[in-house]
Amino acid sequence: METPDIDLREIIGILRRQVRLIALSFVVVLVPVIIYLALATPMYRATALIAIDAGESNLLDPREAQNSQSAILNSRVDGEVEVLRADSTILAVVERGDLVRDPEFGASLGRREKIAIALGLEGVTDRLRRAIGLRTAPPRSGEALVRSTISKMRSSVDVRRRGLTYLISVGVTSANPQRAADLANLYVDTYIERQVVNKTDSIMAARDVLQRQTDTARLNLTRIEDSLNSFIDDNLARLEADSNDPSVSRIRRELESAQSSRTTSIAVLEASEDAAARNDWMTVAATLEDTAIEQLARERESLLNRLSGETAGSQTEVDLRASLASIEQNLTRTLAEVQDTVETQLASIAQSEAAAREQLRDTLLRADMSSEVISDLFNLQQNAMIAREQYQRLLSRVQDLNALANVQISDARVVSEALPPTSAASPNKRMTIAATLVLAIGLGIGIALLNEYYIGGITSLAQLGNLSAARAVGAIPDTSPNGDVQLLGNQILEAPLSQYSESFRKLRLALDTNLNQSRTERMQGGDVKIKGTVILVSSALPGEGKSTSAIALARTYATSGKRTLLIDCDLRKPSIAHYLEASQEHGLIDYLDPDSTHKQLEPFADVLKNLIIVPAGHRSTKPTDQLINSELFLTMISTVREEFDVVILDSPPVLPVVDSRYLAQVADIIVMVVRFANTTQSEFRDAATQLAEVAQPGVRLLAALNRNAGRTGRRYYESAYAGYYGEEKA
């Protein structure tokens, strides 16, 4: 029966009853784990610790701090964890460490290949495929080997953030502790190196984009400056006349002088370069008006004249050529120096020209001229100023990015290198054994409770009482000599002081006690007190000992002085007469069957004078539930109540047939016989529920545990189940 409180004594009793099952579960779970721990290869894990500079410090401006918000910083650290776990990072580690060739992480034979080699069957699959006309499996490609190595490496790497700090641990597991430390350090070094490369590439990509914009801005600035200069040059005479400002004329003359000087200098440079290319050094000297070049040119001409008269290969010819080479080198060097001077002068002239133009622009903007001219000039001047500022900003940013790309460092740094571990990380024998013990005990207890309440057979009164509303009132011991069930009922007469007889006296006492309580409750509820007591003896399945128990219970009541009537109501498979060795051709079925010609009951007396038995008669060949539910049967029960103190009905089993549910409606108390360790809990629970549903209000359902039900219940059920429907098996 269900109770709201936990009964510790009951739980201990359940565990004691199921101790063998618990021990078996314990062994089944523990032994494989012990074998695994004995055979498993110890794996070592080395861990390196890196810190993330989440603020992205700038070496060119250490005061600059980016992404200062806590949420952004945390998300960035989490992002770096995902980068560390990415396949691209693992691939870089595989390539840098050449792990494809590594015996632990590289390609290795699978279990099938190893078994095939051990059995000498390598190549059999390919031969079979060729024999049936199929192509053989292609060899594993390099890409497949790399993927396999990446997969193994991924399963060996553990990357995780340490709490809410900016620290990330990178652990690598290997069968060799030193190898684990080396790989962990290789992993973080590769990550840091890739981070620097990625940052540099990102900056260079941004620089390239800005460089293209800078080039466009430079061209735009040149175009605008040319437009402004062209406007001034084209309208300078008119602007000078309109402004009537003498400073404009002066600046115009300076500008024209600078332009003339620039043109002359450019012409001199071009003429000197052209003459030098023809080795016409006298022309170069004349163009540049340089006496040093002229002197060297004359010496060169003199050496050439002398060289033409010397014999080829002579010492004098060799010396002259050496001197000529020296003079030509001096000419080239002197020319470069003079050209540099001219170019410097040209740059100074260009600056003077630019300054004159700027001064001219400002003067013209302040001069008193027409508004149209002033507007055009101002617009061109402003466009030039804006273009110049844009170009300067872009150029400055490009230069900053160039400098930044050259000083990039990683945002991560190693704060603790991985060291070879001193103990294996897996298998953790202590933790595994402890977890296995907890699992084994929990599983054993779970299976024990499952077996106690749902699966296994019923083996105790306590267990029987926990299954349903039926009250467990007694246990009938196994005392049958040589398993002869026909002698069980005789023990009430032949051994009245035996344990078997005593168990039925206890059962009788329990029945009487529950009957008195039940009748008191029913009388208080308004029921009419009736004479005689009808006791229904049933079971869930055949072979549980209900018929022999009914005989023993009837004789127990008879020996106590009660007028007792035992009726065999199992019309589908009667057994009472057989057990009592009485030959009765006619019985209850003939009395109830309207088609029978023999309408008289033929009860017979037992060896005890107070006990009368009504046999069932011959075996029915048709359904009998309508006979049990007939008015004639109900009238018979009312009649025998008046004549006898106790009427015991031996019913068919509950689950195979419906007759017991009709008989339960006329019973004052119901006894279910349950065979020890044979009746399953669900079968007993279903049978008890069915009887409780049809019994009269206040009728109590009792259960007795019978340790001997004769034949094996399962085999008897399989062979006799169909017999209740008239299909007896051989």
ZAMARGU-4260 file (C-alpha; in steps of 0.2 Angstrom, whole numbers, plus 5000, padded with zeros to 4 digits):
<rodrens>
0) 5000/5000/5000 | 5006/5018/4996 | 5012/5028/5011 | 5016/5046/5011 | 5032/5044/5021
5) 5048/5035/5017 | 5050/5019/5027 | 5069/5016/5029 | 5066/4998/5036 | 5056/4994/5020
10) 5069/5001/5009 | 5083/4991/5018 | 5072/4975/5016 | 5070/4978/4998 | 5089/4980/4996
15) 5092/4964/5006 | 5080/4954/4995 | 5088/4961/4979 | 5106/4960/4985 | 5111/4947/4972
20) 5104/4958/4958 | 5113/4973/4965 | 5129/4963/4966 | 5127/4957/4948 | 5124/4975/4942
25) 5139/4981/4952 | 5150/4968/4944 | 5143/4971/4926 | 5147/4989/4927 | 5163/4989/4937
30) 5172/4974/4928 | 5173/4983/4911 | 5179/4999/4918 | 5193/4990/4928 | 5198/4981/4911
35) 5197/4998/4902 | 5208/5006/4915 | 5221/4992/4915 | 5222/4993/4896 | 5220/5011/4892
40) 5235/5021/4886 | 5238/5035/4898 | 5237/5052/4890 | 5246/5068/4896 | 5239/5086/4894
45) 5251/5101/4894 | 5244/5118/4896 | 5250/5135/4890 | 5243/5151/4896 | 5241/5167/4886
50) 5235/5184/4890 | 5224/5195/4878 | 5228/5213/4876 | 5209/5217/4873 | 5213/5236/4871
55) 5224/5234/4856 | 5238/5245/4861 | 5246/5256/4848 | 5265/5257/4849 | 5265/5274/4839
60) 5253/5281/4851 | 5253/5272/4868 | 5240/5283/4875 | 5227/5278/4863 | 5215/5265/4870
65) 5202/5257/4859 | 5187/5246/4863 | 5186/5252/4882 | 5169/5246/4885 | 5168/5230/4896
70) 5156/5221/4885 | 5166/5224/4869 | 5182/5218/4878 | 5174/5202/4884 | 5167/5199/4867
75) 5184/5201/4859 | 5192/5189/4871 | 5178/5176/4867 | 5182/5179/4849 | 5200/5175/4851
80) 5195/5159/4859 | 5185/5154/4844 | 5200/5159/4833 | 5211/5148/4843 | 5199/5134/4840
85) 5197/5137/4821 | 5202/5124/4808 | 5213/5137/4800 | 5223/5139/4816 | 5224/5120/4818
90) 5229/5118/4799 | 5243/5131/4802 | 5249/5121/4817 | 5249/5105/4807 | 5259/5113/4793
95) 5272/5121/4804 | 5274/5105/4815 | 5273/5093/4800 | 5260/5083/4810 | 5254/5074/4794
100) 5270/5063/4796 | 5268/5062/4815 | 5265/5044/4821 | 5252/5050/4834 | 5243/5063/4824
105) 5246/5058/4806 | 5238/5045/4796 | 5237/5028/4803 | 5229/5011/4800 | 5211/5010/4805
110) 5204/4995/4815 | 5198/4986/4800 | 5215/4988/4792 | 5224/4981/4807 | 5213/4966/4809
115) 5215/4963/4790 | 5234/4963/4792 | 5233/4952/4807 | 5223/4939/4798 | 5233/4941/4782
120) 5218/4948/4772 | 5225/4964/4766 | 5221/4967/4748 | 5207/4955/4748 | 5194/4968/4746
125) 5202/4976/4731 | 5204/4958/4723 | 5185/4955/4726 | 5181/4972/4718 | 5191/4968/4703
130) 5184/4951/4702 | 5166/4957/4700 | 5171/4971/4689 | 5171/4986/4701 | 5185/4999/4703
135) 5196/4997/4718 | 5195/5010/4731 | 5207/5025/4727 | 5221/5028/4739 | 5219/5042/4752
140) 5224/5058/4745 | 5235/5071/4753 | 5220/5082/4757 | 5211/5067/4765 | 5227/5064/4776
145) 5227/5083/4781 | 5209/5082/4786 | 5212/5067/4796 | 5227/5075/4805 | 5216/5091/4808
150) 5202/5080/4816 | 5214/5071/4827 | 5222/5087/4832 | 5206/5096/4836 | 5200/5082/4847
155) 5217/5083/4857 | 5216/5102/4859 | 5206/5111/4873 | 5205/5130/4872 | 5195/5139/4886
160) 5194/5156/4894 | 5198/5157/4912 | 5183/5164/4920 | 5180/5182/4916 | 5198/5186/4915
165) 5208/5190/4899 | 5218/5173/4901 | 5216/5159/4889 | 5222/5142/4892 | 5228/5130/4877
170) 5230/5112/4882 | 5236/5098/4871 | 5234/5080/4875 | 5247/5067/4869 | 5253/5050/4874
175) 5270/5058/4878 | 5272/5072/4891 | 5286/5081/4882 | 5277/5080/4866 | 5261/5087/4874
180) 5271/5102/4880 | 5280/5105/4864 | 5264/5105/4854 | 5255/5116/4866 | 5269/5129/4865
185) 5269/5126/4846 | 5251/5130/4845 | 5252/5146/4855 | 5267/5152/4845 | 5258/5148/4828
190) 5243/5158/4834 | 5253/5173/4840 | 5263/5173/4823 | 5247/5172/4813 | 5239/5186/4823
195) 5254/5197/4819 | 5253/5192/4800 | 5234/5195/4800 | 5235/5212/4808 | 5249/5217/4796
200) 5240/5211/4781 | 5224/5220/4787 | 5234/5236/4789 | 5243/5234/4772 | 5226/5231/4764
205) 5219/5247/4771 | 5235/5256/4766 | 5233/5250/4748 | 5215/5257/4748 | 5221/5274/4755
210) 5235/5274/4742 | 5223/5273/4728 | 5213/5287/4735 | 5229/5297/4738 | 5234/5295/4719
215) 5216/5300/4714 | 5217/5315/4726 | 5235/5320/4719 | 5228/5319/4701 | 5213/5330/4706
220) 5224/5342/4715 | 5235/5344/4699 | 5220/5346/4688 | 5213/5360/4699 | 5230/5369/4701
225) 5232/5368/4682 | 5215/5375/4680 | 5219/5389/4692 | 5236/5393/4684 | 5228/5392/4667
230) 5215/5404/4672 | 5228/5417/4679 | 5240/5415/4664 | 5226/5417/4651 | 5219/5432/4660
235) 5234/5440/4668 | 5235/5455/4656 | 5217/5459/4658 | 5218/5456/4677 | 5233/5467/4678
240) 5224/5481/4669 | 5207/5479/4679 | 5216/5479/4696 | 5227/5495/4692 | 5238/5488/4706
245) 5257/5491/4703 | 5261/5476/4714 | 5252/5465/4701 | 5264/5471/4688 | 5279/5467/4699
250) 5273/5450/4703 | 5269/5446/4685 | 5287/5451/4680 | 5294/5440/4694 | 5283/5426/4689
255) 5288/5427/4671 | 5306/5428/4676 | 5305/5412/4686 | 5296/5404/4672 | 5309/5409/4660
260) 5323/5403/4671 | 5314/5387/4674 | 5313/5384/4655 | 5331/5389/4652 | 5337/5377/4666
265) 5326/5363/4660 | 5333/5366/4642 | 5351/5366/4649 | 5348/5349/4658 | 5341/5341/4643
270) 5354/5347/4631 | 5368/5342/4643 | 5360/5324/4645 | 5359/5323/4627 | 5377/5328/4623
275) 5383/5316/4637 | 5374/5302/4629 | 5383/5306/4613 | 5400/5308/4623 | 5401/5325/4616
280) 5409/5332/4632 | 5414/5349/4624 | 5396/5353/4620 | 5391/5347/4638 | 5404/5360/4645
285) 5398/5373/4634 | 5380/5370/4638 | 5383/5370/4657 | 5397/5383/4655 | 5408/5373/4667
290) 5427/5375/4666 | 5430/5359/4675 | 5421/5349/4663 | 5429/5358/4648 | 5446/5354/4655
295) 5442/5336/4657 | 5435/5335/4640 | 5451/5343/4632 | 5461/5330/4642 | 5450/5316/4635
300) 5452/5322/4617 | 5471/5323/4619 | 5471/5305/4626 | 5460/5299/4612 | 5472/5307/4599
305) 5487/5299/4607 | 5478/5282/4609 | 5475/5281/4590 | 5493/5281/4586 | 5498/5267/4598
310) 5500/5249/4594 | 5486/5238/4601 | 5491/5228/4616 | 5506/5238/4620 | 5510/5244/4638
315) 5508/5262/4633 | 5491/5258/4625 | 5485/5250/4641 | 5491/5265/4651 | 5482/5277/4640
320) 5466/5267/4641 | 5467/5267/4660 | 5469/5285/4660 | 5455/5288/4648 | 5443/5277/4659
325) 5448/5288/4674 | 5445/5304/4665 | 5428/5298/4659 | 5423/5293/4677 | 5428/5310/4683
330) 5418/5318/4669 | 5403/5307/4674 | 5405/5312/4692 | 5407/5330/4688 | 5392/5331/4676
335) 5381/5323/4690 | 5387/5336/4702 | 5384/5350/4690 | 5367/5343/4686 | 5363/5342/4704
340) 5367/5360/4706 | 5356/5365/4691 | 5342/5354/4698 | 5344/5362/4715 | 5343/5379/4706
345) 5328/5372/4696 | 5319/5367/4713 | 5322/5385/4720 | 5315/5393/4704 | 5300/5381/4705
350) 5298/5387/4723 | 5300/5405/4718 | 5287/5402/4704 | 5275/5394/4716 | 5277/5408/4729
355) 5275/5421/4715 | 5259/5412/4710 | 5252/5412/4728 | 5256/5430/4730 | 5248/5434/4714
360) 5232/5425/4719 | 5231/5433/4735 | 5234/5450/4728 | 5221/5448/4714 | 5208/5442/4727
365) 5211/5458/4737 | 5212/5469/4721 | 5197/5479/4715 | 5191/5470/4701 | 5174/5464/4694
370) 5164/5453/4704 | 5163/5440/4691 | 5182/5438/4689 | 5184/5438/4708 | 5170/5425/4710
375) 5179/5413/4697 | 5196/5416/4704 | 5190/5413/4722 | 5181/5397/4717 | 5196/5390/4709
380) 5207/5395/4724 | 5195/5387/4736 | 5194/5371/4726 | 5213/5370/4725 | 5214/5373/4744
385) 5202/5359/4748 | 5210/5347/4736 | 5227/5351/4744 | 5220/5348/4762 | 5212/5331/4756
390) 5228/5326/4748 | 5239/5330/4763 | 5227/5321/4775 | 5227/5305/4764 | 5246/5306/4762
395) 5248/5308/4780 | 5237/5293/4784 | 5246/5282/4771 | 5263/5286/4779 | 5255/5282/4797
400) 5249/5265/4790 | 5266/5261/4783 | 5274/5265/4799 | 5261/5255/4809 | 5263/5240/4798
405) 5281/5239/4802 | 5279/5239/4821 | 5264/5227/4823 | 5265/5216/4838 | 5252/5202/4844
410) 5238/5207/4855 | 5242/5190/4864 | 5257/5186/4874 | 5262/5170/4883 | 5262/5172/4901
415) 5265/5153/4905 | 5274/5141/4894 | 5268/5123/4894 | 5279/5111/4904 | 5279/5092/4903
420) 5265/5086/4915 | 5270/5074/4928 | 5254/5064/4929 | 5242/5057/4916 | 5226/5068/4913
425) 5217/5053/4907 | 5211/5040/4912 | 5208/5048/4929 | 5208/5032/4938 | 5202/5039/4955
430) 5188/5049/4947 | 5183/5035/4935 | 5183/5022/4949 | 5173/5034/4960 | 5161/5038/4947
435) 5159/5020/4942 | 5156/5015/4960 | 5142/5028/4961 | 5135/5023/4945 | 5136/5005/4949
440) 5127/5007/4966 | 5114/5019/4958 | 5111/5007/4944 | 5110/4992/4955 | 5098/5000/4967
445) 5088/5007/4952 | 5087/4989/4944 | 5083/4982/4961 | 5068/4994/4964 | 5062/4991/4946
450) 5063/4972/4949 | 5055/4974/4966 | 5040/4984/4960 | 5038/4981/4941 | 5048/4967/4933
455) 5053/4952/4944 | 5043/4940/4953 | 5035/4943/4970 | 5047/4936/4984 | 5041/4943/5000
460) 5025/4949/5009 | 5032/4967/5010 | 5035/4967/4992 | 5017/4960/4989 | 5010/4974/5000
465) 5018/4987/4990 | 5011/4983/4973 | 4992/4986/4975 | 4978/4989/4987 | 4978/4971/4991
470) 4983/4967/5009 | 4997/4954/5011 | 4991/4943/5026 | 5001/4928/5025 | 5014/4917/5017
475) 5011/4898/5014 | 5028/4888/5015 | 5034/4876/5003 | 5031/4859/5011 | 5025/4848/4997
480) 5034/4831/4998 | 5042/4828/4981 | 5032/4842/4973 | 5016/4832/4974 | 5003/4845/4975
485) 4989/4833/4979 | 4996/4830/4996 | 4996/4848/5001 | 4978/4848/5007 | 4980/4832/5017
490) 4993/4841/5028 | 4979/4850/5037 | 4973/4833/5042 | 4989/4823/5044 | 5000/4836/5051
495) 4989/4849/5060 | 5004/4856/5069 | 5015/4858/5053 | 5021/4875/5047 | 5009/4873/5032
500) 4994/4870/5043 | 4999/4885/5054 | 5000/4896/5039 | 4982/4893/5035 | 4976/4895/5052
505) 4985/4913/5052 | 4976/4915/5035 | 4960/4911/5043 | 4963/4923/5057 | 4967/4937/5045
510) 4951/4933/5035 | 4940/4933/5050 | 4948/4949/5057 | 4946/4958/5040 | 4928/4951/5038
515) 4923/4958/5055 | 4930/4975/5051 | 4922/4975/5034 | 4905/4970/5040 | 4906/4983/5053
520) 4909/4996/5040 | 4896/4990/5029 | 4883/4989/5043 | 4887/5007/5047 | 4885/5011/5029
525) 4867/5004/5029 | 4870/4986/5022 | 4859/4972/5029 | 4868/4959/5039 | 4868/4943/5031
530) 4872/4925/5037 | 4886/4915/5030 | 4902/4921/5023 | 4907/4919/5005 | 4926/4919/5002
535) 4933/4920/4984 | 4950/4911/4982 | 4958/4917/4965 | 4974/4920/4957 | 4981/4930/4943
540) 4987/4916/4932 | 4985/4897/4932 | 4997/4886/4942 | 4999/4898/4957 | 4991/4885/4969
545) 4973/4893/4972 | 4964/4876/4971 | 4975/4868/4984 | 4975/4883/4994 | 4956/4883/4993
550) 4955/4865/4999 | 4967/4868/5014 | 4958/4884/5019 | 4941/4875/5018 | 4948/4861/5029
555) 4955/4874/5041 | 4938/4882/5043 | 4930/4864/5045 | 4942/4859/5059 | 4938/4875/5068
560) 4919/4869/5069 | 4913/4880/5055 | 4900/4872/5043 | 4910/4874/5027 | 4905/4873/5009
565) 4919/4872/4995 | 4912/4875/4977 | 4923/4872/4962 | 4918/4887/4951 | 4932/4884/4939
570) 4920/4877/4926 | 4933/4879/4912 | 4946/4868/4920 | 4940/4860/4936 | 4952/4852/4948
575) 4945/4851/4966 | 4938/4833/4963 | 4954/4828/4955 | 4964/4834/4970 | 4952/4825/4982
580) 4952/4809/4971 | 4933/4810/4969 | 4925/4803/4953 | 4911/4815/4950 | 4903/4815/4932
585) 4891/4828/4936 | 4892/4845/4946 | 4889/4863/4946 | 4890/4865/4927 | 4876/4853/4924
590) 4866/4862/4937 | 4868/4879/4929 | 4868/4874/4911 | 4850/4876/4904 | 4853/4863/4890
595) 4859/4850/4903 | 4847/4836/4907 | 4854/4833/4924 | 4848/4847/4935 | 4853/4840/4952
600) 4869/4845/4962 | 4879/4831/4968 | 4889/4837/4982 | 4900/4825/4992 | 4907/4825/5009
605) 4925/4827/5014 | 4934/4816/5027 | 4930/4831/5038 | 4911/4830/5043 | 4909/4849/5043
610) 4916/4851/5025 | 4905/4848/5009 | 4912/4850/4992 | 4902/4854/4976 | 4912/4849/4961
615) 4912/4858/4945 | 4908/4842/4935 | 4914/4839/4918 | 4924/4852/4908 | 4915/4865/4899
620) 4916/4866/4880 | 4908/4883/4879 | 4910/4900/4888 | 4904/4899/4906 | 4903/4917/4911
625) 4884/4918/4907 | 4882/4903/4919 | 4891/4911/4933 | 4881/4927/4930 | 4864/4919/4929
630) 4850/4921/4942 | 4851/4902/4946 | 4869/4904/4952 | 4864/4920/4962 | 4850/4910/4970
635) 4861/4896/4974 | 4873/4907/4983 | 4859/4915/4993 | 4853/4898/4998 | 4870/4891/5004
640) 4873/4907/5014 | 4858/4901/5025 | 4865/4884/5027 | 4883/4886/5029 | 4894/4897/5040
645) 4908/4898/5027 | 4906/4896/5008 | 4923/4896/4998 | 4923/4898/4980 | 4937/4892/4970
650) 4938/4903/4954 | 4947/4903/4938 | 4962/4914/4936 | 4958/4932/4934 | 4968/4937/4918
655) 4964/4923/4906 | 4945/4923/4908 | 4931/4934/4914 | 4923/4922/4926 | 4932/4928/4942
660) 4926/4946/4940 | 4908/4940/4941 | 4911/4929/4956 | 4920/4944/4965 | 4903/4953/4964
665) 4895/4940/4977 | 4910/4938/4988 | 4912/4945/5005 | 4931/4944/5005 | 4943/4940/4991
670) 4959/4930/4993 | 4972/4931/4979 | 4985/4917/4980 | 5002/4923/4973 | 5016/4910/4969
675) 5033/4914/4976 | 5045/4922/4962 | 5033/4916/4948 | 5019/4929/4947 | 5026/4945/4939
680) 5021/4961/4948 | 5012/4969/4933 | 5001/4953/4932 | 4997/4953/4950 | 4993/4972/4950
685) 4982/4970/4934 | 4972/4956/4942 | 4970/4964/4959 | 4964/4980/4950 | 4951/4971/4940
690) 4944/4962/4955 | 4944/4978/4966 | 4934/4987/4952 | 4920/4974/4952 | 4919/4969/4971
695) 4905/4976/4982 | 4909/4992/4991 | 4918/4988/5008 | 4924/4971/5002 | 4942/4969/5006
700) 4955/4961/4995 | 4969/4950/5003 | 4984/4942/4996 | 4994/4926/5002 | 5011/4922/4996
705) 5011/4903/4991 | 5029/4896/4990 | 5023/4881/4981 | 5012/4881/4966 | 5016/4864/4958
710) 5022/4865/4940 | 5032/4879/4933 | 5020/4894/4931 | 5026/4899/4914 | 5025/4882/4906
715) 5009/4878/4914 | 5002/4895/4908 | 5007/4892/4890 | 5001/4874/4890 | 4985/4877/4900
720) 4980/4895/4894 | 4971/4889/4879 | 4963/4875/4889 | 4952/4887/4897 | 4944/4890/4881
725) 4942/4872/4876 | 4959/4870/4867 | 4970/4860/4878 | 4987/4856/4873 | 4995/4840/4873
</rodrens>
